Amino acid sequence: MAVPKRRMSRSNTRSRRSQWKAQPVTLSTCPRGHTIRPHTVCPTCGRYADRQIIDV
């Protein structure tokens, strides 16, 4: 494993960490209008891709 020979400066460390950003949660709507996360079964109506998957 590589080990740095010199200490990384504060500006280099902070510029590298500036890319660590929290992403907002991606949301979509099911065909019946409920807000859900994409590629998941709707917890309200139990449908996925216009098919009934679970009984709610």
C-alpha positions in Angstrom: 0.0 0.0 0.0 1.3 3.4 -0.9 2.2 5.8 1.9 2.7 9.5 1.3 6.2 10.8 1.8 5.1 14.3 2.7 2.2 15.7 4.6 -0.6 16.9 2.3 -1.2 20.7 2.6 -4.4 22.1 4.1 -5.5 23.6 0.7 -4.9 20.4 -1.2 -6.9 18.5 1.5 -9.7 20.9 1.4 -9.9 21.1 -2.4 -10.0 17.3 -2.5 -12.8 17.2 0.1 -14.8 19.9 -1.7 -16.1 17.1 -3.9 -17.8 15.3 -1.0 -21.3 16.6 -1.5 -24.6 15.1 -0.3 -26.9 14.4 -3.2 -30.7 15.0 -2.9 -32.8 11.9 -3.0 -34.1 11.2 -6.5 -37.9 10.9 -6.7 -40.3 9.9 -9.3 -44.1 9.3 -9.5 -45.9 6.1 -9.9 -48.7 5.9 -12.5 -51.3 6.6 -9.8 -49.5 9.8 -8.7 -47.7 8.7 -5.6 -44.1 10.0 -5.0 -41.7 7.1 -4.8 -38.0 6.4 -5.3 -37.2 5.1 -8.9 -37.1 1.4 -9.7 -39.0 0.4 -6.5 -42.4 -0.9 -5.7 -44.8 1.9 -4.6 -45.5 1.3 -0.9 -48.9 3.0 -1.2 -50.5 1.1 -4.0 -48.1 -1.9 -4.4 -47.5 -1.4 -8.1 -44.3 -1.5 -10.2 -44.2 -0.8 -14.0 -48.1 -0.8 -14.2 -48.3 -4.3 -12.6 -49.6 -5.2 -9.2 -46.7 -6.7 -7.3 -47.8 -6.7 -3.6 -51.2 -6.6 -2.0 -51.6 -3.4 0.1 
